[in-house]
Amino acid sequence: MSGRARLTLASWAATLMAAGALLPLVKPATWIFTAAFVLALVSGAGALARRVPSVRPLPLLAQTAVALLALTAIFAREQAVLWIFPGPQAVTYAAELFRAGAEDVGRYAVPAPDTEGIRLMLVGGVVVIGLLVDVLAVTFRKAAPAGLPLLALYSVAAGLSGGGAGWLWFLLAGTGYLLLLLAEGRDRFSQWGRVFGAAQRTGRPGTTVGSGGQAFAPVRTGRRIGAVALGVALVVPFALPGLGGGLLLGGGDGEGSGGAGKGGTISTVNPLVSLQDDLRQQEDREVLRYRTNAVDNSGMYLRLVALDQFDGLSWKSSVRPIVDVPERLPWPDGLAQGVRVTEVTGNFVASENYEQKWLPMPYPAARVDVEGRWRYEPAGRMLVGDDKQTTRGARYQVASLDVQPTAEQLAAAGPAPEQLRREYTKVPASLPGDVRTTAREVTEGARNDYERAVKLQDWFARDGGFRYDVDVRSGTGVQAVSRFLKDKQGFCVHFSFSMAAMARSLGIPARVAVGFMPGTPQSDGSVSVGIRDAHAWPELYFEGAGWTRFEPTPARGSTPSYARETTPSGSATGPARPQQSASAQPSAAPSASESCTPQMRRLGDCGPEPAAAGASSDGSGPDPLATTLVSLGVVLLLVLPLLPLFWRTRARARRLGPAGSGDGEETVPPSGPVPVDGRSGRVATRGAGGTAARTLAVWREINDTAWDYGVEPDESQTPRGTAARIVRLGELRGEPADAVHRVARAVEEVLYAPRPQPVPGLAEEAGRVRAGFHAGADRVTRLRALLAPRSAVRVRWAVSARWASVAARWSDRRHALTARFRRAPHGAG
């Protein structure tokens, strides 16, 4: 294996080993195989393009084109031209997919689901990094700077993963970089020949150092240094504080992380990213419809997910173990038998345009009958889709418990279990002090946690002067809660997040639930839930009643009976007693709109985008000018590698065209000692100018044809010597060989005869020579002569000569002007 091929393979491996740090971010991690395949194509394209001498930009252009075509075929095949070439529709679709991926990154916690947008970002990012590493390490032979893009890839991955198993991925990435350095070092050593002077290490007689048995001393020393450096890099982070966390997102604290759970882990939606946009929708599109036998469904909130981690920046859900959905869900934690409970049944039909990983259902659910690949998360009593399972078009039945505790029962609630209290009362040290102070002031005089919770709810919903406003900016910094308490305007996210944070500061276990309000009853007896029913509310834990809903948002939702000022004291009943079911199947299908806005897409309320480049429903379609510029850039990128072919075709047509077109404008003389005008660089001919130019143009074409097929020109040869050399090295036989000699004699006559006579059929002679080379070459040589002709380097020579000429003229003028200004004062005196 050659040194350059070894470097190419090492660059490919080093990039994939560094990309290993991205594997914990997405489940399943099958995207790495796609990235490895595309990166292999890119590396192979670079290896082939580097076989063309003296054209250094060609590998980068070829690799970029191959990467673009491969990514188009994988991610935008239906929108592409001929399934591979990126047209305007493919570019628009890829931009939308990339935007959706960026939103998914901010929406999901680690590990995120393998959405198409996230997959595009991962594969595309790894390919871009691999391309940079290949260009630096292989094309420019600078392996050490190639570590910078590898470091950037690992740093982003380590930050997003929250430091999980960081030492393993660091070891893998560091090993890949060392392999790249060793490959470059071996290539550099090989250019110096065999290394002598090292001791023989094998027991076989006659074995010498450098013969392949053992690594020679410099390589062994380099390996030892690399191993020591890698070991130090692994050990030092354990000795320094503060290096265990991620760069961008903090990891879990170990509680409820689900690392040892059976059946995998889950990630969740961050509602702060999307709720505000959904509440601003002009059209309240239906997301699901249901029927229920509940007498009063005003408190039937449809819950998606519970957010139980508060880090001072945002609320998010813990990563927890998931299991198969049991036939009947366990009895809710903390719910005592003495609390009044009624079991109700609901039949749900999700819209075809509503696509969400979490199954909306009343809390707490007791039994769920749903088809598909759904898993159960016990701590939050939530169902999450597995293996890309979503709610799109789902039909399911849920039996849930309508828990109705009394005010007396909540007021008499005992302390929560220690483990639960410790987990759900955590507040960050960075929480502003005025949040705790305000919580104590609002709840002053309360005798127990229940009264404190009601006072907090009423202060937000009625007494505190707060105003509901969906246009308020939803900040996520540590000052967001403090700023909301001062400005006193916001929407459900602000109210629920703030009440939960303040409840925790008072020692009350709290979390935030995200889902939908009960919806709007229809004339046919069903209930329609629209996108503007999206909502967030706090859940506080009371021993004996379990997790209990409160409603601090003014003008939204319904306040539970147990949380009102006047609370009827109901008598406790026994265990749950199901009521008679009223209806079984919904009679109407969801009437969801077919349009899908970007705001809807952020919450996952849409199906896959159709294969069209139409504008979105909110009018925020792609910019036509930007699309046109991107399309032109793509076309230019695809055309650039074909420029040598275009130039060679045009030059051949000009040289062999009608008499008089000639080749006299080229600045590089033909092979052989031909008189040249030293100022213009053009061939100096005698006699019949048209005949001379025609003959020399054909001779230039024959020389360039031989060059394209591997016979490099020799400017020191005479025309006759050049002809013999072309025939010998090109292995020409018969008519093509005779044609070369006939044109060489015509060149000699043009250059040296007093009155040269025109020779007919020179263009046909050049065609015979080209046919001879083509017939004797293999397929690779033919393709190279066609697509990457070696003689195309004349373009660079011509540009360099023209640039040197222009620079010389400007230099002469500058010196003349300088001399004139220097003489001006003397002349004036």
Solvent accessible surface area in square Angstrom, and as a share of the most:
residue,aa,sasa,rsa
1,M,152,0.68
2,S,70,0.45
3,G,16,0.16
4,R,87,0.32
5,A,45,0.35
6,R,53,0.20
7,L,0,0.00
8,T,14,0.08
9,L,97,0.48
10,A,13,0.10
11,S,3,0.02
12,W,74,0.26
13,A,27,0.21
14,A,0,0.00
15,T,0,0.00
16,L,28,0.14
17,M,35,0.16
18,A,1,0.01
19,A,0,0.00
20,G,3,0.03
21,A,2,0.02
22,L,9,0.05
23,L,42,0.21
24,P,31,0.19
25,L,11,0.06
26,V,4,0.02
27,K,111,0.47
28,P,64,0.40
29,A,28,0.22
30,T,63,0.37
31,W,0,0.00
32,I,29,0.14
33,F,146,0.61
34,T,27,0.16
35,A,0,0.00
36,A,21,0.17
37,F,119,0.49
38,V,0,0.00
39,L,2,0.01
40,A,46,0.36
41,L,74,0.37
42,V,1,0.00
43,S,10,0.07
44,G,34,0.33
45,A,15,0.12
46,G,0,0.00
47,A,41,0.32
48,L,127,0.63
49,A,9,0.07
50,R,30,0.11
51,R,157,0.57
52,V,13,0.08
53,P,69,0.43
54,S,69,0.45
55,V,46,0.27
56,R,141,0.52
57,P,85,0.54
58,L,17,0.08
59,P,3,0.02
60,L,78,0.39
61,L,43,0.22
62,A,20,0.16
63,Q,0,0.00
64,T,36,0.21
65,A,12,0.09
66,V,43,0.25
67,A,9,0.07
68,L,47,0.23
69,L,36,0.18
70,A,12,0.09
71,L,33,0.16
72,T,10,0.06
73,A,28,0.22
74,I,68,0.35
75,F,13,0.06
76,A,4,0.03
77,R,122,0.45
78,E,127,0.57
79,Q,17,0.08
80,A,15,0.11
81,V,82,0.47
82,L,124,0.62
83,W,142,0.50
84,I,63,0.32
85,F,87,0.36
86,P,14,0.09
87,G,9,0.09
88,P,78,0.49
89,Q,91,0.40
90,A,3,0.02
91,V,22,0.12
92,T,10,0.06
93,Y,40,0.15
94,A,37,0.29
95,A,49,0.38
96,E,42,0.19
97,L,20,0.10
98,F,108,0.45
99,R,112,0.41
100,A,17,0.13
101,G,0,0.00
102,A,48,0.37
103,E,28,0.12
104,D,10,0.05
105,V,58,0.33
106,G,46,0.44
107,R,11,0.04
108,Y,23,0.09
109,A,20,0.15
110,V,41,0.24
111,P,16,0.10
112,A,10,0.08
113,P,16,0.10
114,D,7,0.04
115,T,36,0.21
116,E,76,0.34
117,G,3,0.03
118,I,6,0.03
119,R,34,0.13
120,L,19,0.09
121,M,56,0.25
122,L,21,0.10
123,V,0,0.00
124,G,14,0.13
125,G,31,0.30
126,V,1,0.00
127,V,2,0.01
128,V,83,0.48
129,I,26,0.13
130,G,3,0.03
131,L,22,0.11
132,L,85,0.42
133,V,0,0.00
134,D,2,0.01
135,V,15,0.09
136,L,54,0.27
137,A,0,0.00
138,V,0,0.00
139,T,13,0.07
140,F,85,0.36
141,R,59,0.22
142,K,106,0.45
143,A,0,0.00
144,A,61,0.47
145,P,55,0.35
146,A,0,0.00
147,G,12,0.12
148,L,125,0.62
149,P,15,0.09
150,L,10,0.05
151,L,106,0.53
152,A,50,0.39
153,L,15,0.07
154,Y,34,0.13
155,S,32,0.21
156,V,73,0.42
157,A,0,0.00
158,A,23,0.18
159,G,0,0.00
160,L,36,0.18
161,S,19,0.12
162,G,14,0.14
163,G,29,0.28
164,G,38,0.36
165,A,53,0.41
166,G,22,0.21
167,W,139,0.49
168,L,78,0.39
169,W,42,0.15
170,F,56,0.23
171,L,60,0.30
172,L,66,0.33
173,A,14,0.11
174,G,14,0.14
175,T,47,0.27
176,G,0,0.00
177,Y,62,0.24
178,L,43,0.21
179,L,83,0.41
180,L,0,0.00
181,L,55,0.27
182,L,59,0.29
183,A,8,0.06
184,E,20,0.09
185,G,25,0.24
186,R,133,0.48
187,D,9,0.05
188,R,115,0.42
189,F,71,0.30
190,S,72,0.46
191,Q,129,0.57
192,W,219,0.77
193,G,43,0.41
194,R,141,0.51
195,V,38,0.22
196,F,157,0.65
197,G,83,0.80
198,A,26,0.20
199,A,76,0.59
200,Q,97,0.43
201,R,134,0.49
202,T,25,0.15
203,G,82,0.79
204,R,144,0.53
205,P,130,0.82
206,G,75,0.72
207,T,19,0.11
208,T,74,0.43
209,V,27,0.16
210,G,32,0.31
211,S,66,0.42
212,G,69,0.67
213,G,36,0.35
214,Q,90,0.40
215,A,26,0.20
216,F,38,0.16
217,A,39,0.30
218,P,48,0.30
219,V,22,0.13
220,R,48,0.18
221,T,65,0.38
222,G,30,0.29
223,R,124,0.45
224,R,148,0.54
225,I,113,0.57
226,G,7,0.07
227,A,66,0.51
228,V,100,0.58
229,A,56,0.43
230,L,26,0.13
231,G,29,0.28
232,V,82,0.47
233,A,36,0.28
234,L,35,0.17
235,V,100,0.58
236,V,64,0.37
237,P,55,0.35
238,F,157,0.65
239,A,81,0.63
240,L,91,0.45
241,P,125,0.79
242,G,79,0.76
243,L,96,0.48
244,G,61,0.59
245,G,54,0.52
246,G,24,0.23
247,L,125,0.62
248,L,113,0.56
249,L,77,0.38
250,G,53,0.51
251,G,48,0.46
252,G,55,0.53
253,D,90,0.47
254,G,51,0.49
255,E,58,0.26
256,G,25,0.24
257,S,43,0.28
258,G,10,0.10
259,G,73,0.70
260,A,105,0.81
261,G,30,0.29
262,K,175,0.74
263,G,41,0.39
264,G,41,0.39
265,T,51,0.29
266,I,9,0.04
267,S,14,0.09
268,T,3,0.02
269,V,6,0.03
270,N,29,0.15
271,P,0,0.00
272,L,16,0.08
273,V,53,0.30
274,S,0,0.00
275,L,1,0.01
276,Q,18,0.08
277,D,19,0.10
278,D,0,0.00
279,L,16,0.08
280,R,101,0.37
281,Q,18,0.08
282,Q,171,0.76
283,E,92,0.41
284,D,66,0.34
285,R,11,0.04
286,E,15,0.07
287,V,2,0.01
288,L,0,0.00
289,R,26,0.09
290,Y,0,0.00
291,R,30,0.11
292,T,30,0.17
293,N,17,0.09
294,A,21,0.17
295,V,142,0.81
296,D,100,0.52
297,N,28,0.15
298,S,53,0.34
299,G,42,0.41
300,M,17,0.08
301,Y,10,0.04
302,L,0,0.00
303,R,8,0.03
304,L,7,0.04
305,V,2,0.01
306,A,4,0.03
307,L,0,0.00
308,D,10,0.05
309,Q,44,0.20
310,F,21,0.09
311,D,60,0.31
312,G,4,0.04
313,L,103,0.51
314,S,21,0.14
315,W,2,0.01
316,K,42,0.18
317,S,7,0.04
318,S,3,0.02
319,V,34,0.19
320,R,21,0.08
321,P,42,0.27
322,I,10,0.05
323,V,57,0.33
324,D,104,0.54
325,V,43,0.25
326,P,44,0.28
327,E,159,0.71
328,R,125,0.45
329,L,9,0.04
330,P,73,0.46
331,W,95,0.33
332,P,10,0.06
333,D,104,0.54
334,G,22,0.21
335,L,11,0.06
336,A,46,0.35
337,Q,95,0.42
338,G,36,0.34
339,V,7,0.04
340,R,114,0.42
341,V,6,0.03
342,T,19,0.11
343,E,14,0.06
344,V,10,0.06
345,T,21,0.12
346,G,3,0.03
347,N,7,0.03
348,F,2,0.01
349,V,5,0.03
350,A,3,0.02
351,S,1,0.01
352,E,110,0.49
353,N,22,0.11
354,Y,1,0.01
355,E,44,0.20
356,Q,6,0.02
357,K,33,0.14
358,W,1,0.00
359,L,1,0.01
360,P,0,0.00
361,M,6,0.03
362,P,10,0.06
363,Y,51,0.19
364,P,8,0.05
365,A,1,0.01
366,A,5,0.04
367,R,73,0.27
368,V,13,0.07
369,D,88,0.46
370,V,29,0.17
371,E,153,0.69
372,G,53,0.51
373,R,129,0.47
374,W,15,0.05
375,R,41,0.15
376,Y,4,0.01
377,E,2,0.01
378,P,61,0.38
379,A,42,0.33
380,G,3,0.03
381,R,16,0.06
382,M,6,0.02
383,L,0,0.00
384,V,7,0.04
385,G,5,0.05
386,D,52,0.27
387,D,87,0.45
388,K,123,0.52
389,Q,31,0.14
390,T,26,0.15
391,T,0,0.00
392,R,104,0.38
393,G,25,0.24
394,A,13,0.10
395,R,141,0.52
396,Y,10,0.04
397,Q,47,0.21
398,V,1,0.00
399,A,0,0.00
400,S,3,0.02
401,L,6,0.03
402,D,58,0.30
403,V,33,0.19
404,Q,58,0.26
405,P,7,0.05
406,T,15,0.09
407,A,17,0.13
408,E,98,0.44
409,Q,55,0.24
410,L,3,0.01
411,A,37,0.29
412,A,85,0.66
413,A,30,0.23
414,G,40,0.38
415,P,125,0.79
416,A,18,0.14
417,P,65,0.41
418,E,97,0.44
419,Q,128,0.57
420,L,30,0.15
421,R,94,0.34
422,R,110,0.40
423,E,28,0.12
424,Y,13,0.05
425,T,20,0.12
426,K,77,0.33
427,V,41,0.23
428,P,22,0.14
429,A,109,0.85
430,S,60,0.38
431,L,7,0.04
432,P,18,0.11
433,G,48,0.47
434,D,66,0.34
435,V,0,0.00
436,R,67,0.25
437,T,56,0.32
438,T,27,0.16
439,A,0,0.00
440,R,139,0.51
441,E,114,0.51
442,V,28,0.16
443,T,8,0.05
444,E,138,0.62
445,G,67,0.65
446,A,15,0.12
447,R,196,0.72
448,N,37,0.19
449,D,55,0.28
450,Y,17,0.07
451,E,35,0.16
452,R,67,0.24
453,A,0,0.00
454,V,20,0.11
455,K,77,0.33
456,L,0,0.00
457,Q,2,0.01
458,D,22,0.12
459,W,42,0.15
460,F,1,0.00
461,A,35,0.27
462,R,140,0.51
463,D,89,0.46
464,G,8,0.08
465,G,59,0.57
466,F,21,0.09
467,R,132,0.48
468,Y,56,0.21
469,D,30,0.15
470,V,32,0.18
471,D,99,0.51
472,V,30,0.17
473,R,188,0.69
474,S,25,0.16
475,G,13,0.13
476,T,64,0.37
477,G,34,0.33
478,V,47,0.27
479,Q,95,0.42
480,A,16,0.12
481,V,15,0.09
482,S,16,0.11
483,R,99,0.36
484,F,7,0.03
485,L,16,0.08
486,K,170,0.72
487,D,77,0.40
488,K,69,0.29
489,Q,55,0.24
490,G,0,0.00
491,F,0,0.00
492,C,0,0.00
493,V,2,0.01
494,H,20,0.09
495,F,0,0.00
496,S,0,0.00
497,F,17,0.07
498,S,2,0.01
499,M,0,0.00
500,A,0,0.00
501,A,0,0.00
502,M,0,0.00
503,A,0,0.00
504,R,6,0.02
505,S,28,0.18
506,L,40,0.20
507,G,33,0.31
508,I,1,0.00
509,P,7,0.04
510,A,0,0.00
511,R,3,0.01
512,V,0,0.00
513,A,0,0.00
514,V,4,0.02
515,G,2,0.02
516,F,0,0.00
517,M,21,0.09
518,P,15,0.10
519,G,23,0.22
520,T,80,0.47
521,P,93,0.58
522,Q,63,0.28
523,S,128,0.83
524,D,61,0.32
525,G,50,0.48
526,S,0,0.00
527,V,9,0.05
528,S,17,0.11
529,V,0,0.00
530,G,5,0.05
531,I,0,0.00
532,R,97,0.36
533,D,21,0.11
534,A,1,0.01
535,H,0,0.00
536,A,0,0.00
537,W,3,0.01
538,P,0,0.00
539,E,4,0.02
540,L,0,0.00
541,Y,8,0.03
542,F,7,0.03
543,E,63,0.28
544,G,18,0.17
545,A,9,0.07
546,G,2,0.02
547,W,29,0.10
548,T,8,0.04
549,R,35,0.13
550,F,0,0.00
551,E,4,0.02
552,P,0,0.00
553,T,4,0.02
554,P,19,0.12
555,A,101,0.79
556,R,44,0.16
557,G,42,0.41
558,S,34,0.22
559,T,45,0.26
560,P,11,0.07
561,S,50,0.32
562,Y,18,0.07
563,A,0,0.00
564,R,125,0.45
565,E,129,0.58
566,T,120,0.70
567,T,27,0.16
568,P,99,0.62
569,S,81,0.52
570,G,41,0.40
571,S,93,0.60
572,A,59,0.46
573,T,38,0.22
574,G,31,0.29
575,P,84,0.53
576,A,26,0.20
577,R,140,0.51
578,P,96,0.60
579,Q,86,0.38
580,Q,166,0.74
581,S,73,0.47
582,A,80,0.62
583,S,42,0.27
584,A,58,0.45
585,Q,128,0.57
586,P,17,0.11
587,S,86,0.56
588,A,32,0.24
589,A,68,0.52
590,P,30,0.19
591,S,86,0.55
592,A,24,0.19
593,S,30,0.19
594,E,153,0.69
595,S,36,0.24
596,C,24,0.15
597,T,13,0.07
598,P,24,0.15
599,Q,51,0.22
600,M,3,0.01
601,R,40,0.14
602,R,72,0.26
603,L,5,0.02
604,G,15,0.14
605,D,1,0.01
606,C,9,0.05
607,G,16,0.16
608,P,94,0.59
609,E,65,0.29
610,P,96,0.60
611,A,58,0.45
612,A,62,0.48
613,A,39,0.30
614,G,59,0.57
615,A,77,0.59
616,S,29,0.19
617,S,60,0.38
618,D,65,0.33
619,G,62,0.59
620,S,63,0.41
621,G,28,0.27
622,P,50,0.32
623,D,80,0.41
624,P,104,0.65
625,L,117,0.58
626,A,46,0.36
627,T,27,0.16
628,T,70,0.41
629,L,106,0.53
630,V,69,0.40
631,S,17,0.11
632,L,108,0.54
633,G,37,0.36
634,V,15,0.09
635,V,81,0.47
636,L,106,0.53
637,L,41,0.21
638,L,39,0.19
639,V,50,0.29
640,L,53,0.26
641,P,26,0.16
642,L,68,0.34
643,L,83,0.41
644,P,27,0.17
645,L,36,0.18
646,F,99,0.41
647,W,54,0.19
648,R,4,0.01
649,T,71,0.41
650,R,155,0.57
651,A,1,0.00
652,R,46,0.17
653,A,67,0.52
654,R,66,0.24
655,R,0,0.00
656,L,40,0.20
657,G,16,0.15
658,P,114,0.72
659,A,89,0.69
660,G,64,0.61
661,S,54,0.35
662,G,4,0.04
663,D,13,0.07
664,G,39,0.37
665,E,126,0.57
666,E,31,0.14
667,T,44,0.25
668,V,25,0.14
669,P,43,0.27
670,P,2,0.01
671,S,3,0.02
672,G,8,0.07
673,P,74,0.46
674,V,14,0.08
675,P,63,0.39
676,V,60,0.35
677,D,66,0.34
678,G,81,0.78
679,R,232,0.85
680,S,50,0.32
681,G,19,0.19
682,R,112,0.41
683,V,35,0.20
684,A,47,0.36
685,T,52,0.30
686,R,137,0.50
687,G,59,0.57
688,A,48,0.37
689,G,42,0.40
690,G,52,0.50
691,T,26,0.15
692,A,0,0.00
693,A,35,0.27
694,R,46,0.17
695,T,1,0.01
696,L,9,0.05
697,A,1,0.01
698,V,0,0.00
699,W,0,0.00
700,R,7,0.03
701,E,3,0.01
702,I,2,0.01
703,N,6,0.03
704,D,0,0.00
705,T,5,0.03
706,A,1,0.01
707,W,24,0.09
708,D,4,0.02
709,Y,34,0.13
710,G,41,0.39
711,V,9,0.05
712,E,109,0.49
713,P,40,0.25
714,D,43,0.22
715,E,84,0.38
716,S,92,0.60
717,Q,63,0.28
718,T,68,0.39
719,P,2,0.01
720,R,151,0.55
721,G,23,0.22
722,T,4,0.02
723,A,0,0.00
724,A,46,0.36
725,R,47,0.17
726,I,4,0.02
727,V,25,0.14
728,R,152,0.56
729,L,87,0.43
730,G,19,0.18
731,E,131,0.59
732,L,6,0.03
733,R,173,0.63
734,G,50,0.48
735,E,85,0.38
736,P,26,0.16
737,A,11,0.08
738,D,69,0.36
739,A,0,0.00
740,V,0,0.00
741,H,57,0.26
742,R,78,0.29
743,V,0,0.00
744,A,3,0.02
745,R,134,0.49
746,A,4,0.03
747,V,0,0.00
748,E,32,0.15
749,E,58,0.26
750,V,4,0.02
751,L,4,0.02
752,Y,112,0.42
753,A,23,0.18
754,P,116,0.73
755,R,195,0.71
756,P,10,0.06
757,Q,112,0.50
758,P,91,0.57
759,V,60,0.34
760,P,121,0.76
761,G,36,0.35
762,L,9,0.04
763,A,21,0.16
764,E,100,0.45
765,E,18,0.08
766,A,5,0.04
767,G,37,0.36
768,R,96,0.35
769,V,0,0.00
770,R,94,0.34
771,A,61,0.47
772,G,15,0.14
773,F,10,0.04
774,H,85,0.38
775,A,78,0.60
776,G,72,0.69
777,A,18,0.14
778,D,89,0.46
779,R,188,0.69
780,V,104,0.60
781,T,37,0.22
782,R,86,0.31
783,L,91,0.45
784,R,45,0.16
785,A,10,0.08
786,L,87,0.43
787,L,80,0.40
788,A,14,0.11
789,P,3,0.02
790,R,47,0.17
791,S,0,0.00
792,A,16,0.12
793,V,14,0.08
794,R,10,0.04
795,V,57,0.33
796,R,133,0.49
797,W,100,0.35
798,A,41,0.32
799,V,93,0.54
800,S,64,0.41
801,A,47,0.37
802,R,157,0.57
803,W,182,0.64
804,A,59,0.46
805,S,46,0.29
806,V,43,0.25
807,A,46,0.36
808,A,54,0.42
809,R,121,0.44
810,W,160,0.56
811,S,38,0.24
812,D,95,0.49
813,R,141,0.51
814,R,142,0.52
815,H,105,0.47
816,A,54,0.42
817,L,91,0.45
818,T,50,0.29
819,A,37,0.29
820,R,148,0.54
821,F,147,0.61
822,R,177,0.65
823,R,151,0.55
824,A,56,0.43
825,P,91,0.57
826,H,155,0.69
827,G,68,0.66
828,A,94,0.73
829,G,101,0.97
